[in-house]
Amino acid sequence: MGERKRSPKLPITCDVLTSILALASHSNLSSRLNFKAATTTAFSGFLRCGEFTTNSGRNFDPSTHLTRSSVQFVPSIIAPSHMVLTVPASKTDPFRKGVTVTIASAPGAHTCAVTALKSLFEYIEQPPESPLFTHDDGTPLSRNSFIGRLKSSLTRAGFDASKFSGHSFRRGAASSAVAVGFNDYEIQLLGRWRSDSYKLYIDNSQARLLSLSSCLHWAVTHSQPFEPLSLLLPSYLA
């Protein structure tokens, strides 16, 4: 029947995220800390945009949106080795039991989500039930506003912003995982995919494809030509 034409958005990989953070403009410290924490957490946690933003800044619900209490620094916020993020509602959690996402600290990395959230918590104190990410006026971070700031930052970094979306973080995390050698099971586990649909998000570099193509000419073949078992079964049954 053929395949539906797809025009997927480009991934925000670790390199792209680094460029965004370096060139993004901010109105104040709160703006900078919230933007960095939101983008790095979205990338490190393989988050969907709807999991860390609201449809509008006024429909915040602590039972379905991320709050300060959704974050647990382990062993403590003073010197965390990792953090546990509890997503109260997500696409793969229809009964809202909550999904936990474990994110390791990456000291020295500009894209470290643990460091970014630690800074946000230390410099901007808020009650546990308050929104995890907010606008300058303290209202919950809305999807439209976040996408607008993201695209503005992408443009400043020299990218074509129209080719990216909020889902680009999830796609970029999967592509980055492939680049550093994660296997299929590990990517599926980190991204909380229940099927192999995650393979649609993976972008292999041209260099990697050329390397694989070249390896075909140096493959060591077996002395006995390989034949699928289905072709051998008739001879076994004869």
C-alpha positions in Angstrom: 0.0 0.0 0.0 3.0 2.2 0.2 4.2 4.5 3.0 2.8 7.8 4.1 5.0 10.7 3.2 7.0 11.8 6.3 8.8 15.1 6.9 10.3 14.6 10.3 11.9 17.5 12.1 15.6 17.6 12.6 17.1 16.3 15.9 18.6 18.5 18.6 21.7 16.5 19.3 24.3 17.2 22.0 26.2 19.5 19.6 23.2 21.4 18.6 22.1 21.9 22.2 25.6 23.2 23.1 25.3 25.8 20.3 21.8 26.8 21.5 22.9 27.3 25.1 25.9 29.3 24.1 24.1 31.8 21.9 20.6 32.1 23.4 19.6 35.5 24.7 17.9 36.0 28.1 16.2 38.9 29.7 17.4 38.0 33.2 18.9 35.3 35.4 15.6 33.5 35.9 15.0 33.4 32.2 18.5 31.9 31.6 18.2 29.3 34.3 14.8 28.1 33.4 15.6 27.8 29.7 18.8 25.9 30.3 17.2 23.6 32.8 14.2 22.9 30.5 16.3 22.2 27.4 18.9 20.0 29.1 16.3 18.1 31.0 14.3 17.5 27.8 17.4 16.2 26.1 18.8 14.1 28.9 15.5 12.6 29.8 14.3 11.9 26.3 11.2 14.0 27.1 8.3 14.8 24.9 7.5 18.5 24.8 4.1 17.9 26.5 5.8 16.3 29.4 7.6 19.4 30.6 5.3 22.3 29.3 1.6 23.2 29.6 -0.8 23.9 26.8 -1.1 27.4 28.2 0.4 29.2 31.1 -2.8 29.2 33.1 -3.9 25.5 33.0 -1.3 24.2 35.4 -2.3 21.0 37.3 0.2 19.6 39.8 -1.3 16.1 39.3 -0.4 16.1 35.6 2.5 18.6 35.2 6.0 18.7 36.5 6.6 20.5 39.9 9.6 21.1 42.0 8.7 18.0 44.0 9.0 15.9 40.8 12.8 16.2 41.1 14.8 14.2 43.6 18.6 14.8 43.8 20.5 11.8 44.9 22.1 11.6 47.4 21.5 15.3 48.0 21.3 18.6 46.1 24.6 19.6 47.6 26.6 17.0 45.6 24.2 14.9 43.4 25.5 11.9 41.5 22.1 11.8 39.6 18.5 12.8 39.9 15.2 11.0 39.6 12.5 12.9 37.7 8.9 11.7 38.2 6.7 12.5 35.2 3.2 12.4 36.5 1.5 12.0 33.1 2.8 10.9 29.7 1.7 9.4 26.4 2.7 5.8 27.5 1.2 6.2 31.0 -2.6 6.6 30.3 -3.6 5.7 33.9 -1.2 8.4 35.3 0.7 6.1 37.6 3.8 8.2 37.1 7.0 7.4 35.3 10.4 7.8 36.8 13.3 9.0 34.6 16.8 8.6 36.0 19.4 11.2 34.8 23.1 11.0 35.7 25.2 14.0 36.5 27.8 14.9 33.9 30.2 17.3 35.7 31.9 19.8 33.4 29.4 19.2 30.6 27.5 22.4 29.5 24.5 20.1 28.7 24.3 18.5 32.2 20.7 18.6 33.3 21.5 17.8 36.9 23.8 20.8 37.2 21.2 23.1 35.4 18.4 22.0 37.7 20.6 22.3 40.8 21.4 25.9 39.8 17.7 26.6 39.2 16.7 25.3 42.6 19.5 27.1 44.5 19.1 30.6 42.9 15.3 30.6 42.5 13.5 29.2 45.6 9.9 28.1 45.1 7.5 25.9 47.1 7.6 22.1 46.2 4.2 22.3 44.5 5.1 25.1 42.2 5.8 24.5 38.4 9.2 23.1 37.7 9.8 25.5 34.7 8.4 29.0 34.6 8.3 32.2 32.6 9.8 35.4 33.9 6.6 36.3 35.7 6.4 33.0 37.5 3.7 31.4 35.4 4.1 27.8 34.2 6.2 27.3 31.0 3.8 27.0 28.1 4.5 25.0 25.0 4.0 27.9 22.5 6.3 30.2 24.5 9.0 27.5 24.9 8.9 26.6 21.2 9.2 30.3 20.3 12.3 30.8 22.5 13.8 27.6 21.2 13.4 28.6 17.6 14.8 32.1 18.3 17.8 30.5 19.9 18.2 28.1 17.0 18.2 31.0 14.5 20.8 32.9 16.6 23.0 29.7 16.5 22.8 29.6 12.7 20.2 26.8 12.2 17.0 26.8 10.1 14.5 27.0 13.0 11.6 25.8 10.8 13.2 22.4 10.6 13.0 21.8 14.4 10.2 21.3 16.9 9.8 20.5 20.6 10.0 16.8 19.7 13.5 17.4 18.3 15.0 16.8 21.8 13.6 13.3 22.0 14.8 12.6 18.5 18.2 14.1 19.1 18.7 12.1 22.3 18.1 8.9 20.4 20.5 9.9 17.6 23.2 10.9 20.1 22.8 7.6 21.9 23.4 5.8 18.6 26.5 7.9 17.9 28.1 6.9 21.2 27.4 3.2 20.7 24.2 2.5 22.7 22.5 -0.7 21.6 18.8 -0.9 20.6 17.6 -2.1 24.0 19.4 0.7 25.9 17.9 3.4 23.7 14.5 1.9 24.0 14.9 1.7 27.8 16.1 5.3 28.2 13.4 6.7 25.9 10.6 4.6 27.5 9.5 3.2 24.2 7.3 0.2 24.3 7.7 -0.7 20.7 10.5 -0.3 18.1 9.0 3.0 16.9 12.1 4.7 18.4 14.0 3.6 15.3 12.1 6.3 13.4 13.9 8.9 15.4 17.4 7.7 14.8 19.5 9.6 12.3 22.7 7.9 11.2 25.4 10.1 10.0 26.7 9.9 6.4 30.1 9.0 7.8 28.7 6.1 9.7 26.8 4.8 6.6 29.9 5.1 4.5 31.9 3.2 7.1 29.3 0.4 7.2 29.3 0.2 3.4 33.1 0.0 3.3 33.1 -2.9 5.8 31.1 -5.0 3.4 34.3 -5.4 1.3 36.3 -6.7 4.2 33.9 -9.1 5.7 35.2 -12.6 6.5 32.8 -15.1 5.0 32.2 -18.6 6.3 33.4 -21.6 4.4 29.9 -22.8 4.1 27.6 -20.3 2.4 24.8 -19.1 4.7 21.3 -20.2 3.9 18.2 -19.2 5.8 16.7 -22.0 7.8 13.5 -21.8 5.9 15.3 -23.0 2.8 17.0 -25.9 4.6 13.9 -27.3 6.2 12.6 -29.2 3.1 15.9 -31.1 2.8 15.7 -32.1 6.5 12.2 -33.4 6.1 13.0 -35.4 3.0 
